[in-house]
């Protein structure tokens, strides 16, 4: 079942300049479903944070790993994504992403 896409994420496209710094090229608004949920894996006395939040996007949104997003005024980096498909149907229904906090984006 596809989640409702009620929030808006701003996808930032960036490039490396001659000094090796990232510079912003453009911004695009993408409809999404956002949940600020921390996913953790515990084992052997160590606890590792796998993701800080989850977001779902339309299949043709163009979101890929390491994209930078702004959702609700906070910066996020796409750590992992999963393409949701129906049984016996190869077409992508939506994209689920696991996000890590990115820091300040001006």
C-alpha positions in Angstrom: 0.0 0.0 0.0 1.4 3.4 -1.0 1.7 5.9 1.8 0.0 9.4 1.5 2.5 12.0 0.1 1.5 15.0 2.3 4.8 16.6 3.1 7.3 18.3 0.7 11.0 17.5 0.6 13.4 19.9 -1.1 16.1 17.9 -3.1 19.3 19.8 -3.4 21.5 19.1 -6.5 25.1 19.9 -5.9 28.5 19.8 -7.7 32.1 20.0 -6.8 33.8 23.3 -7.5 37.5 23.8 -8.4 38.5 23.9 -4.7 36.8 20.6 -4.0 33.9 22.1 -2.1 30.2 21.2 -2.8 28.2 24.1 -4.3 24.4 24.1 -4.8 23.2 24.0 -8.4 19.4 23.8 -7.9 16.5 22.8 -5.7 13.4 20.8 -6.5 10.3 20.2 -4.5 9.2 16.5 -4.2 6.1 15.2 -2.5 6.9 12.7 0.3 5.7 10.9 3.4 8.1 11.7 6.3 8.5 9.9 9.7 11.1 11.0 12.2 11.8 7.5 13.5 15.3 6.3 14.6 16.2 2.8 13.5 18.8 1.0 15.7 20.6 -2.3 15.7 21.8 -3.6 19.1 24.2 -6.5 19.6 27.2 -7.4 21.6 26.9 -4.4 23.9 27.2 -1.9 21.0 24.3 0.0 19.7 24.5 1.4 16.1 22.1 3.9 14.7 21.1 2.8 11.2 18.9 5.8 10.3 17.5 8.9 11.9 14.3 9.1 9.9 12.3 7.5 7.1 10.8 9.1 4.0 8.7 7.6 1.1 8.7 9.2 -2.4 7.0 8.6 -5.7 8.6 6.1 -8.0 9.7 8.6 -10.6 11.0 11.2 -8.1 14.7 10.6 -9.0 15.9 10.2 -5.4 19.1 8.3 -5.1 21.6 7.4 -2.4 23.6 10.3 -0.9 21.0 12.9 -2.1 20.7 15.9 0.3 17.1 16.8 1.3 15.5 19.4 3.4 12.3 18.3 5.2 10.6 20.4 7.8 13.6 22.8 7.8 16.1 20.0 8.7 18.9 18.6 6.5 19.0 14.9 5.7 21.2 12.6 3.6 19.7 9.5 1.9 21.6 6.6 3.4 19.7 3.6 1.9 16.7 3.2 -0.4 14.3 0.4 -1.1 12.2 0.2 -4.3 8.7 -1.2 -3.4 7.2 -3.6 -6.0 4.1 -5.7 -6.0 4.2 -9.4 -6.2 4.6 -10.6 -9.9 4.8 -7.0 -11.0 8.2 -5.5 -11.8 7.1 -1.8 -11.8 8.2 0.3 -8.9 5.2 1.6 -6.8 7.2 4.0 -4.5 10.7 4.4 -2.9 11.3 4.1 0.8 14.5 5.9 2.0 16.4 5.7 5.3 17.8 9.1 6.2 20.7 10.4 8.4 20.8 14.0 9.8 23.0 16.1 7.5 23.5 19.4 9.4 23.1 23.0 8.5 22.1 23.8 4.9 21.9 27.4 4.0 
